[in-house]
Amino acid sequence: MAIPKICGIENEFSLSAFDKDWRPLPSTGYSGILFRFVKESLLRHLAVKFDQSQETRRSSFLPVKDDEAKFVNENLHNSYLTEKIIRDLDGFLDNGARFYLDCWHPEYSTPECLVPLDAVAHDKGSELFMLQSLQAFKKQELNRQYKVVIHKNNSDGLGHSYGCHLNILLDRKLADCRSNSEYLIRSYVPFQIARMVLFGAGKLGSENGQPKCRFQIWQRSDFFTSLHSLRTMENRPLFNTRDEPHANAEKYFRLHDISTDALRCEQAIFLKVALTQIMLAMIEDHFLKDDFFPDDPLTEAHLLSRDLSFKHRMVLENGKKITGLELLRFYLRKAQEYLNLYPMHEQHVAAVQQGLELVDKLEKDWESTVGALDWTTARLIIEANPEKARKNLFQFQEINDNGLFNRLVRAGKIQRLLTDELIAGTLVEPPKNTRAFVRSRLIKKYRNDIESISWNSLKIIQKGLTTSIDFESPILDELGQSMVSSILEL
């Protein structure tokens, strides 16, 4: 049976900086604002510096091609100066989350989560963290001469894309032999493409030389140019092959899914996490036997992202054709069968039912899903005022207490699964069933004595004595109650 699906969400937020007259700052001025924002945010939260020596971002579970190996060797990182700056702008927070500067974007990685609603709460908590950090930043005398704006999106409309990554731990066996890794890719890629009708954030226009359109469903679609690869910034792959489990590498493999959109609607985030967890559990158990692999996955991704009528039939390698909604409905019905045989959390059962209902609604009347799904909400905003389409869409994506999204929330136009109080609580408390709970407690107790910390290890030096702790399992119960008790009683 599939292992529990520990997951986390990484969001690269877009930070824009202007002078008092709203003119964009030159690159040197912008970088100064960006570095200062991240540094002040970390200092304000007394973050504990992350040990980047534990990172293995250039490991792949598939053989690396010659051109990719050259790319990896020539770009071990940016420059020494940039590397040094980034190392100083990276830390763990009290709730077990990580906040840092990554590729010129402030990035927030949620703590490890086991149940979907925990992931939703911490993802929404990342928005609150950014909002509070921005409010505090603007109060500083040095920063008052600038206008700083933050968005939760994946594209600036000028050809630049940045990520929202969904990370889920899988059984190592899926990456340990060619037949299993091929099964993983061939089973997961069709789902990546079909799921966009529920998880897309919505995008105005096209970019990266892809076919023109007025509006499309998936913000990231135009930026995928290869099927699978280790890269994340150039020649982006639909399926990323990074092999960096941040846990016991003999037991776990972490799927680093760079294809998801950054979402704001709680319902859409919930479905993104829950349905992906179920899909990967089905793959682990080899529950899926049908072959839906597209003949040209990248082309189909571009076409389905633009298919607002849901009539495009994706051409499969086996010659069959199927629409995105038909494929997604098939997966959801298989998920119902799977959960009857292999029960997961009750939230997963609810997610499948909600997914089926939303697929039916999209087929009949897409506007009935506004407030639940990001892309349909974005589409209605654009169609309501075409002359201000781009401005209003950016306002919907803006992290701003008085921004369009929050105004819609207060007006009851956005479906809620969580309370504001619960979301605020995630900034200080981690999930209670993963190792993030122990990490959080140790940070709060030994903040000034921590010598190094990463996702799965921590070293404390106190009165000349060194205590090293490894969290090889991400699940709290698997760490063992005696071990947890002894750690917390240090």
C-alpha positions in Angstrom: 0.0 0.0 0.0 1.2 3.5 -0.8 3.1 5.4 1.9 1.5 8.5 3.5 1.8 11.5 1.2 3.7 14.2 3.0 3.7 17.4 1.0 4.7 21.0 0.9 4.2 24.0 -1.3 6.9 26.5 -2.4 5.8 29.9 -3.7 8.1 32.3 -5.5 6.4 35.6 -4.9 6.8 38.5 -7.4 8.2 41.6 -5.8 8.2 44.9 -7.8 9.8 48.1 -6.8 9.1 51.7 -8.0 10.1 55.2 -7.1 7.5 57.6 -5.5 6.2 58.4 -9.0 5.7 54.7 -9.9 8.6 54.5 -12.2 10.4 51.1 -12.1 13.7 51.1 -10.3 16.9 50.3 -12.1 18.3 46.8 -11.5 20.7 47.9 -8.8 18.0 49.8 -6.9 15.6 46.9 -7.3 18.1 44.3 -6.0 18.8 46.5 -3.0 15.1 46.6 -2.1 14.7 42.9 -2.7 17.7 41.9 -0.5 16.6 44.3 2.2 13.0 43.0 2.2 14.1 39.4 2.6 16.7 40.2 5.2 14.4 42.4 7.3 11.7 39.7 7.1 14.1 37.1 8.4 15.4 39.4 11.2 11.9 40.4 12.2 11.0 36.7 12.7 14.3 35.8 14.3 14.8 33.1 11.6 17.5 30.5 12.1 19.9 30.4 9.2 19.4 27.4 6.8 22.4 25.2 6.1 22.6 25.2 2.3 25.4 22.7 2.3 22.7 20.0 2.7 21.2 20.9 -0.7 21.6 18.5 -3.7 19.6 20.3 -6.3 21.7 18.9 -9.2 20.9 15.2 -8.5 18.5 13.5 -10.9 16.7 10.2 -10.6 17.0 9.8 -14.4 20.3 9.7 -16.4 21.3 13.3 -17.3 21.8 14.1 -21.0 25.1 15.6 -22.2 23.7 19.1 -22.7 22.1 19.0 -19.3 25.3 17.8 -17.7 27.1 20.7 -19.3 24.4 23.1 -18.1 24.7 21.7 -14.5 28.5 21.9 -14.5 28.6 25.5 -15.9 25.9 26.8 -13.5 26.7 25.3 -10.1 25.3 28.6 -9.0 25.3 32.2 -10.0 28.4 34.1 -9.0 30.3 33.9 -5.7 28.8 37.2 -4.6 25.3 36.1 -5.4 25.9 32.8 -3.7 27.1 34.5 -0.6 24.2 36.9 -0.6 21.7 34.1 -1.0 23.3 32.1 1.8 22.7 35.0 4.1 19.1 35.4 3.1 17.7 32.0 4.0 16.2 30.7 7.2 13.7 28.6 9.1 10.8 30.3 10.9 9.1 29.5 14.1 6.4 27.4 12.4 8.9 25.2 10.7 8.6 26.9 7.3 11.5 28.2 5.3 11.8 31.7 3.8 14.6 32.8 1.5 15.8 34.5 -1.6 15.7 32.3 -4.6 16.5 33.4 -8.2 15.6 37.0 -7.4 12.3 36.2 -5.8 11.3 35.9 -2.2 10.3 32.3 -1.7 8.2 30.7 1.1 8.3 26.9 1.6 5.6 25.6 3.9 6.4 23.1 6.6 5.7 19.5 5.8 2.0 18.7 5.8 0.2 15.4 5.9 -3.5 16.3 5.4 -4.6 18.6 2.6 -6.3 21.3 4.7 -3.0 21.8 6.7 -1.3 22.4 3.4 -4.0 24.9 2.4 -3.8 26.7 5.7 0.0 27.0 5.5 -0.1 28.1 1.8 -2.6 30.9 2.8 -0.3 31.6 5.7 2.5 32.3 3.3 0.3 35.1 1.9 -0.3 36.5 5.3 3.5 36.3 6.1 4.2 38.3 2.9 1.5 40.8 3.7 2.8 41.4 7.2 6.4 41.6 6.0 5.5 44.1 3.4 3.6 46.3 5.9 6.5 46.2 8.3 9.0 47.0 5.5 7.0 50.0 4.4 7.1 51.5 7.9 11.0 51.7 7.8 12.2 55.3 7.1 14.7 54.1 4.5 11.9 52.4 2.5 9.2 55.1 2.5 10.6 56.7 -0.7 9.7 53.5 -2.6 6.6 51.8 -3.8 6.8 48.0 -3.3 4.2 45.6 -4.6 4.0 41.8 -4.2 2.0 39.4 -6.3 1.2 35.7 -5.9 1.4 34.6 -9.5 3.7 32.8 -12.0 4.2 35.3 -14.8 4.6 39.1 -15.1 3.3 39.2 -18.6 6.7 40.3 -19.9 8.1 36.9 -20.6 9.3 36.0 -17.1 8.0 33.0 -15.3 8.6 31.9 -11.7 7.4 28.9 -9.8 4.9 27.4 -7.5 6.3 23.9 -6.7 4.3 21.1 -5.1 6.5 18.6 -3.3 5.2 15.2 -2.4 7.2 12.3 -0.9 6.9 9.0 -2.7 8.2 5.5 -2.2 11.8 5.2 -3.4 10.9 2.2 -5.5 9.3 4.6 -8.0 12.7 6.1 -8.9 14.9 3.0 -8.4 14.3 1.1 -11.7 13.6 2.1 -15.2 10.2 0.4 -15.5 8.9 2.1 -12.3 10.1 5.5 -13.3 8.7 5.2 -16.8 5.3 4.1 -15.2 5.5 7.2 -12.9 6.1 9.6 -15.8 3.6 8.0 -18.2 0.9 8.0 -15.5 1.5 11.4 -14.0 2.1 13.6 -17.1 -1.5 13.1 -18.5 -2.8 14.0 -15.0 -0.6 17.1 -14.9 -2.2 18.3 -18.2 -5.8 17.4 -17.4 -5.9 18.8 -13.9 -5.3 22.3 -15.1 -9.1 22.8 -15.5 -9.3 22.7 -11.7 -5.9 24.0 -10.6 -5.1 26.7 -13.2 -4.7 30.2 -12.0 -5.8 31.9 -15.2 -3.6 34.0 -17.5 -4.2 36.9 -19.9 -2.6 36.4 -23.3 0.4 34.2 -24.2 4.2 34.3 -23.8 7.4 32.5 -24.6 6.6 32.4 -28.4 3.5 30.2 -27.9 0.3 30.6 -29.9 -1.6 33.8 -29.3 -4.8 33.8 -27.2 -6.9 36.3 -25.3 -7.0 34.2 -22.1 -5.9 30.8 -21.0 -6.3 28.5 -18.0 -2.8 27.6 -17.0 -0.2 30.3 -16.2 2.8 28.0 -16.5 1.7 26.3 -19.7 3.6 28.5 -22.1 6.9 28.0 -20.3 7.4 24.2 -20.6 9.7 23.3 -23.5 10.8 19.8 -22.6 9.0 16.7 -21.3 11.4 15.8 -18.4 14.6 17.4 -17.2 16.6 18.4 -14.1 16.3 22.1 -15.0 13.8 24.6 -13.5 14.7 27.9 -15.1 15.8 27.3 -18.7 14.3 24.7 -21.0 11.7 24.0 -18.3 10.4 20.5 -18.2 6.8 19.4 -17.6 8.1 16.7 -15.3 11.1 17.7 -13.1 13.6 14.9 -12.3 15.3 16.4 -9.2 16.2 13.7 -6.7 16.4 15.4 -3.3 14.2 13.7 -0.8 15.2 15.7 2.3 14.6 12.5 4.2 15.8 8.9 4.2 16.9 8.5 0.6 16.7 4.7 0.8 13.0 4.9 1.6 11.8 8.2 0.1 11.8 9.9 -3.3 10.4 13.5 -3.4 8.5 14.5 -6.5 9.4 18.1 -7.2 6.5 19.2 -9.4 7.2 22.6 -10.9 4.2 22.6 -13.2 1.6 23.9 -10.7 0.2 27.4 -10.6 0.2 29.7 -7.5 -3.4 29.8 -6.3 -5.4 32.1 -4.0 -8.8 30.3 -3.7 -8.8 27.9 -0.8 -11.0 25.4 -2.6 -8.6 25.2 -5.6 -5.6 24.8 -3.3 -7.3 22.0 -1.4 -8.1 20.1 -4.6 -4.6 20.7 -6.0 -3.1 19.0 -2.9 -5.6 16.3 -2.2 -6.2 15.1 -5.7 -2.5 15.0 -6.4 -1.8 13.0 -3.3 -4.5 10.5 -4.3 -3.1 10.3 -7.9 0.4 9.6 -6.7 -0.9 7.0 -4.2 -2.7 5.2 -7.1 0.6 5.3 -9.1 2.6 3.9 -6.2 0.2 1.0 -6.0 0.1 0.5 -9.8 -3.6 1.0 -9.6 -3.8 2.8 -13.0 -3.7 0.4 -15.9 -5.0 2.6 -18.8 -2.5 4.4 -21.0 -3.4 8.1 -21.6 0.0 9.4 -22.6 -0.3 12.2 -25.2 1.4 11.8 -28.5 2.8 15.4 -28.0 2.5 16.3 -24.3 3.8 19.9 -24.6 1.6 20.8 -27.6 -1.5 19.3 -25.8 -0.6 21.3 -22.7 -0.7 24.5 -24.7 -3.9 23.5 -26.5 -5.8 22.5 -23.4 -4.8 25.6 -21.6 -6.5 27.6 -24.3 -9.5 25.4 -24.6 -12.1 27.4 -22.7 -15.0 25.4 -24.2 -13.5 22.0 -23.2 -14.0 20.6 -26.7 -10.4 20.0 -27.7 -9.7 16.2 -28.0 -6.1 15.4 -26.9 -4.4 12.9 -29.3 -2.8 10.0 -27.4 0.1 7.9 -28.4 -2.2 4.9 -28.9 -4.3 6.9 -31.5 -7.3 7.5 -29.2 -8.6 11.0 -28.5 -10.0 12.4 -25.2 -11.0 15.8 -23.8 -9.3 17.2 -20.7 -12.6 17.0 -18.8 -13.2 13.4 -19.8 -9.7 12.4 -18.7 -10.0 14.2 -15.4 -13.4 12.7 -14.7 -11.9 9.2 -15.4 -9.2 9.9 -12.9 -11.6 11.1 -10.3 -13.8 8.0 -10.7 -10.7 5.7 -10.4 -9.9 7.7 -7.3 -13.3 6.7 -5.8 -12.6 3.1 -6.5 -9.1 3.4 -5.0 -10.2 5.0 -1.8 -12.8 2.3 -1.3 -10.0 -0.3 -1.4 -7.3 1.8 0.3 -8.8 4.4 2.6 -6.9 7.7 3.0 -8.0 10.7 5.0 -11.7 11.7 4.9 -10.6 15.0 3.3 -9.4 12.9 0.3 -12.9 11.4 -0.1 -14.4 14.9 0.1 -11.9 16.2 -2.5 -12.9 13.6 -5.1 -16.6 14.3 -4.7 -15.9 18.1 -4.9 -13.8 17.6 -8.0 -16.5 15.6 -9.8 -19.1 18.2 -8.9 -16.8 21.0 -10.2 -16.1 19.1 -13.5 -19.8 18.8 -14.0 -20.3 22.5 -13.3 -17.5 23.5 -15.7 -19.2 21.4 -18.5 -22.6 23.1 -17.9 -21.7 26.6 -16.8 -18.2 27.7 -16.0 -19.4 30.8 -14.2 -20.9 28.6 -11.4 -17.3 27.7 -10.3 -16.3 31.4 -9.8 -15.1 31.8 -6.2 -14.0 28.2 -6.0 -11.5 28.1 -8.9 -8.9 30.7 -9.5 -9.0 30.7 -13.3 -12.7 31.0 -13.7 -12.7 33.8 -11.1 -9.9 35.5 -13.0 -11.8 35.1 -16.3 -14.9 36.7 -14.9 -12.9 39.6 -13.6 -11.4 40.1 -17.1 -14.6 39.8 -19.0 -16.4 42.2 -16.6 -14.1 45.0 -17.6 -12.0 44.2 -20.7 -10.5 47.7 -20.9 -8.9 47.2 -17.4 -8.3 43.4 -17.8 -4.5 43.4 -17.0 -4.8 45.9 -14.2 -7.7 44.0 -12.5 -6.0 40.6 -12.9 -2.8 41.9 -11.2 -5.0 43.4 -8.5 -6.6 40.0 -8.0 -3.1 38.4 -7.6 -1.7 41.2 -5.4 -0.9 40.6 -1.8 -2.7 43.5 -0.4 -5.2 43.7 2.5 -7.3 46.1 0.4 -6.6 44.3 -2.9 -9.2 42.9 -5.2 -9.0 39.3 -3.9 -9.5 40.3 -0.3 -12.3 42.6 -1.2 -14.0 39.7 -2.9 -13.4 37.5 0.2 -15.0 40.2 2.4 -17.9 40.4 0.0 -18.5 36.7 0.3 -17.6 36.0 -3.3 -14.8 33.6 -2.6 -15.5 30.2 -1.1 -13.9 29.7 2.3 -12.7 26.4 3.9 -10.7 28.1 6.7 -11.1 30.9 9.1 -8.8 33.9 9.3 -7.8 32.9 12.8 -6.7 29.5 11.7 -4.6 30.9 8.9 -3.0 33.4 11.3 -2.2 30.6 13.7 0.0 28.9 11.0 2.5 31.6 11.3 3.5 30.4 14.8 2.4 26.8 14.9 3.4 23.9 12.5 1.3 20.9 11.6 1.3 18.6 14.7 1.7 15.3 12.8 5.0 15.8 10.9 8.6 16.5 11.9 7.9 20.2 11.4 6.4 20.1 14.9 9.7 19.0 16.5 11.7 21.5 14.3 9.5 24.3 15.4 9.8 23.4 19.1 13.6 23.2 18.9 13.8 26.5 17.1 11.7 28.2 19.7 13.7 26.6 22.6 17.3 26.7 21.2 17.2 29.5 18.7 20.6 31.0 19.6 22.3 27.7 20.2 21.5 26.1 16.8 24.7 25.7 14.8 23.1 24.3 11.6 19.6 23.3 10.4 18.2 21.8 7.3 14.9 20.0 6.5 16.0 16.7 8.0 18.8 17.6 10.4 19.7 20.0 13.2 22.8 20.6 15.3 22.8 22.3 18.7 25.9 23.5 20.5 25.4 24.3 24.1 28.1 24.8 26.7 30.6 23.3 24.4 28.5 20.1 23.9 27.2 19.3 20.5 23.9 17.5 19.9 23.1 16.3 16.4 19.5 15.3 15.5 18.5 13.6 12.2 14.8 13.5 11.1 15.1 10.8 8.5 11.3 10.3 8.6 9.0 13.2 8.0 6.1 11.7 9.9 6.0 12.4 13.6 4.7 9.0 14.6 7.5 7.2 12.7 10.1 9.2 14.5 9.0 7.4 17.7 7.5 8.9 20.8 10.5 8.2 22.9 12.8 10.0 20.4 10.5 13.0 20.2 10.2 13.2 24.0 13.9 13.0 24.5 14.5 15.7 21.8 12.0 18.0 23.3 13.4 17.4 26.8 17.0 18.3 25.7 
